[in-house]
């Protein structure tokens, strides 16, 4: 039976412009071995690369306002959220979804992810505001494979260690028998991406087994099933950082949703890198 060991590595909080390649090499040095899996958070890399949007300067359309006020508060708050087995606290938060900030967020979702994804209750198309300050959200990486190749190459150049690099996102992939699917665009080959909101609702309604989503794997050949197992292990040991959602993050710092600062986030232990090691014995 294969056993996995995982080690989450603390680093400074990666702000835009952070040399994340150097941060990764420094964090794993003297801890990594040939054949290890180095799992890196997509959101941390996206933030370091400046792949973020300040929603406070976005002008929302009427469609975006309808999504925020009617679709989120009413449809998700009283119907879809219940069908998806959301807890009472989350339902309460959705029912009081912010009109102005929510409309701007839905506008960004419409522009960057499209109508289908903007109907999601959160993380539309991989857009995410948790662990980011003020009204910033991170956008999904446009080329996760190239990022993974750069990381793998840098580790080899600096540490002369052969590793398998996995870029992963906390958005969920669901399993039905041997079929893996996700509402998130551009997952790893072998995981099917379709349906957006409908896919999410069906999976949640049926309480299907879920895992965080691998986006790219370089340095080894992994079946989707094993890649999902590894990213799920990494996700569990990494933890939610400052909070799993923007609401959790704001509650942690006891401020309004758009009042979390860069400085607050730098005081939280961030673990964007996890080393996962396979033990065959």
N, C-alpha and C positions, 0 to 999 in steps of 0.2 A: 504493500500500500504506500502510495506517495504521500509524504508529509511536507508541508511548507512552513518555513520560518520567516517571519517578517520583522523588519526594523524600520520604524518611522524616524526620519531625521529632521531635527529642528533647524531652521535657518532664520535669518532676518526676514521680515515681511518684504516681499518683492513689489516694489513700486515701479511705475513706468521708467524705463531706462536702466533697470537693474541688469547686470551682466549675469543672466541666469545660467549660462554655460559654466562660468567660473564658480558660481554658487553651488551648482550640482557637483562639479569635480571636487571642490573643497569639502563638501558635506560627506561624500562617499569615500574619500581617500582613507586608506587603512581599514576600511570596513567592508569593501566590496571584493568579490572574488570572481574569477572566470566562471561563466555560466549563470551568474546571478541575473535576476530580473530587476531592472531599475524602473520603477513605476513613477511617472511624473504627472502632476496635476495640470490639466489643460488650462484651467482658469489662471493658475499662478503664472504660467508661461505667457498666456494672452495679456495679462496685466503688465508683466515685465516688458513685453514687446510694444506696449502702448495701444493694444488692440481693444480699446475701451471707448465708451461714449458717455458724455455728460448729458444726462436727460433733462437737466434743469434749463438747458437752452433750446430744447426741442419744442417746436410748435405743433400742437396736436390737432388732428382733423376731427370732423364730426364723427366719422367712423370709429376713430380711436376712443372718443368720449363715450360712444354707445357701448363699446366693448368694456370700458372701465365701469360705467355706471349700471348698465342693464345686464350685460353678459356676465360680468364678474360677480357683482353684488347679488343679483337675483338668480340667474341660471346656475352659476357655480355654487353660490352661497346656499341655495335652498333645494336644488335638484341634483345637479351632477356631483357636487361635493359629497352629498349624502350617499348617492349610488356608489361613489368611489371609496366609501368607508373612511372619510376624513374625520378626525377627532373634533370635538366640540370647540376647542380653542382655535383651531385652524378655520373652521366654519365661521366662527365669530369674526375672525380677522378678515375673511373674504367678504363677509356681509357689510363690513365697513371699509371696503377697498377705497383708497384715496382717489377722489375725483381728478384733481389736477395732476399730481405725480403719477397716478395710475394711467391717465390718458396719455401722458408723455411716454410712459413705458410701452403702452400698446402701440403708439405711433412708431417707436423704434422697432418693435416686433413686426409691424406691418411692412416697414421699409426694408428690414434686413432679413426677415424670415418668411414673409408672405402671410396671406390670409389664413390658410390652414393652420399654421403654427401659432398665429396670434390668438387663436381661440383657446389655446392651452391656458391653464390657470397660472402657470409659472414656467420659468426656464424655456421660454418659447424658442424653438430652433437652436437651443444651446446658449441663449442669451441669459446671463445670470448676474444678479446684483448682490448676492451674499458675499461676505468677506471683501467688500469694496466700500469706500466711504461716500458720503454725501449722496448725490444722485447718479453716481457712475454705475455702469453695467459693463461686463466683459462680453465680447463677441467671440463666437467659436473660431478656432484657428482655421485659416483657409487651406493650409497644407500641413496637416499634422505629420504626415510621413516625412517631409523634408526636415521638420523640427526634430523628429526622432532620430533621423540620420545624422543631423548636426551634433546632437547630444552624444550619440554612440561614437561618432568620429572623435569628438573632443575627449571623451573618456579614454579611448585607445591612445590618442596622441600624448595625453598628460599622464596617464596611469598605466598604460600598456596592459589594460585589462579588457578581455572580451566579454561584453555583457549584452543582454537582450533588453532593449529600451521599449517601454510601453507608455504611450500617452493615453491618459484615461480621464473620463468625465464622470461626475457623480450622477448625471441623468441616468435613468434606469433602462436596462434591457430586461425583457421578460422571456420566460421559457414556457413553451407548451410542448410537452414530450421532448423531441429532439429539435424543435424549431425555436430559433432565437429571433426576437424582433424588438424594435424600439421605435418610439415616435421621434427620436432625435435624428437629424440628418447626418449622413456621412460616418456611420460607424465602421468598425473593422469588417473586412470581407468575411462572410459567413453569418453575419448578423443582418437581418432584413430591416430596412427602414421604410416605413410607409404609414399613411393614415393620420399622422399627427394626433389630434385630440381623440378621434374615434378609437385609435389603437390604445391610447392611454386609458380611456374609460373602460374598455372591454377588459384589459389586463388587470386594472384595479378592482373592477367589479367581480371578476373571477378569482381574485386574490392569488394570481399566478406568482411563482417564484421569481424574485427580481435580483438584479446585480447591477453595480455601476458598469459603465460602458467603456470598453477599450476602443480607441479611435485608430491607433496605428501601432504596429509591432515591427521592429527591425532588429536584426541580429540573430534571429532564430525563427524556426517554423512552428507556429502554434495554431492548433485548431481553435475555433471560436470558443468552444466549451472550456478549454484550459485557460485561454486568455481571460475569460469571464471569471473563472475561479480565482485567478491571480489578482485581477483588479478589485475583486470583492474583498479579498484578504487585505489588500493595501488600503482600501477605503475604510475598513473597520479599524485598522490600527492607526490610521492617520487622524481620524476624528473630524468634527465639523469646523475646526478653526474657531473663528469668532462667533459662528452660528450657522445652522443648516439653512436658515432662510433670512431674509432682510429683517423680518419681524423678530426672530430670535436674537439676531445681532443687536438690534436696537434695544431689546429688553435687557440684554446682558450689560450694556453700557448705560442703561436707564436714560436714554435720550429718544427723540423722535426718529422715525425711520430714516429721514434724510439728513440727520445731524451727526452721524458717526464720522469721525475725522480720520485722516491718515495717521495722526499721532496715536489715537486710540488703538488702531489696528496694529501698529508696530509694537504695542505692549503685550499682544497676545502671542502665545507660542504657535508658530505656523510650521506645518510639516508637509511641504509640497512634494517631498521625495520619500519613497519607501523602497527599501531593498527587500526583495522576496527571494528566498533560497529554497531550492528543492532538495529534499533528503529522500533518497530511494530506499533506505533501509527500514 
